[in-house]
Amino acid sequence: MRRHDTEPGKLVTGLVLLSAGVIYALDATGAWSVPAWTLVPLVAAGLPLAALTAVITRAARRRASRAPRAGDPRPPESAPPG
């Protein structure tokens, strides 16, 4: 199996939607009485949170890919000459 990058944004999305599903299932079985409108703010707040997580992850990975690695013989390009 090929290795792949961890994607925290998708993890947050999954947790938000899973929690909405669990709340709906508990309400449907009668184990927990929850107003129906409660799910709307949960999902409406969770999806932008997941998007923000994905943007921060991408920015961190781009920054890490630009950083010089240990043992890199080339000097940083941003250093002005002499």
C-alpha positions as CSV (number, residue, x, y, z in Angstrom):
1,M,0.0,0.0,0.0
2,R,1.3,3.4,-0.9
3,R,2.0,5.9,1.8
4,H,-0.1,9.0,1.8
5,D,-0.1,12.3,3.6
6,T,-2.3,12.7,6.7
7,E,-5.1,15.2,6.0
8,P,-6.3,16.7,9.3
9,G,-9.0,18.7,7.5
10,K,-10.7,15.5,6.4
11,L,-10.4,14.1,9.9
12,V,-12.2,17.2,11.3
13,T,-14.9,16.9,8.6
14,G,-15.4,13.2,9.4
15,L,-15.6,13.9,13.2
16,V,-18.1,16.7,12.7
17,L,-20.4,14.7,10.4
18,L,-20.0,11.5,12.5
19,S,-21.1,13.5,15.6
20,A,-24.1,14.9,13.7
21,G,-25.0,11.4,12.7
22,V,-24.7,10.0,16.2
23,I,-26.8,12.9,17.6
24,Y,-29.4,12.2,14.9
25,A,-29.4,8.5,15.6
26,L,-29.8,9.0,19.4
27,D,-32.7,11.4,18.8
28,A,-34.3,9.0,16.3
29,T,-34.1,6.1,18.8
30,G,-35.5,8.2,21.7
31,A,-32.4,7.8,23.8
32,W,-31.7,11.5,23.7
33,S,-34.1,14.3,22.9
34,V,-32.4,17.0,20.8
35,P,-34.1,19.8,18.9
36,A,-33.7,19.3,15.1
37,W,-32.1,22.8,14.7
38,T,-29.2,21.8,16.8
39,L,-27.5,19.9,14.0
40,V,-27.5,22.9,11.7
41,P,-25.1,25.0,13.8
42,L,-23.0,22.0,14.5
43,V,-22.4,21.3,10.8
44,A,-22.3,25.0,9.9
45,A,-19.5,25.6,12.4
46,G,-17.7,22.3,11.8
47,L,-17.2,22.6,8.0
48,P,-15.5,26.0,8.1
49,L,-13.4,24.7,11.0
50,A,-12.3,21.8,8.8
51,A,-11.5,24.1,5.9
52,L,-9.4,26.3,8.2
53,T,-7.6,23.2,9.4
54,A,-6.9,22.2,5.8
55,V,-5.6,25.7,4.9
56,I,-3.3,25.8,7.9
57,T,-2.0,22.3,7.1
58,R,-1.3,23.2,3.5
59,A,0.5,26.4,4.6
60,A,2.7,24.5,7.1
61,R,3.6,21.9,4.5
62,R,4.5,24.5,1.9
63,R,6.7,26.3,4.4
64,A,8.4,23.0,5.5
65,S,9.1,22.1,1.8
66,R,10.8,25.5,1.3
67,A,13.0,25.2,4.4
68,P,16.6,24.1,3.9
69,R,17.2,20.5,4.9
70,A,20.2,19.4,7.1
71,G,23.1,18.4,4.9
72,D,22.0,20.6,2.0
73,P,25.2,21.9,0.4
74,R,23.5,25.0,-1.2
75,P,23.3,28.2,0.8
76,P,20.0,29.9,1.3
77,E,19.0,31.9,-1.9
78,S,17.7,34.8,0.1
79,A,21.1,35.7,1.6
80,P,22.5,38.8,-0.1
81,P,26.1,38.6,-1.4
82,G,28.9,39.9,0.7
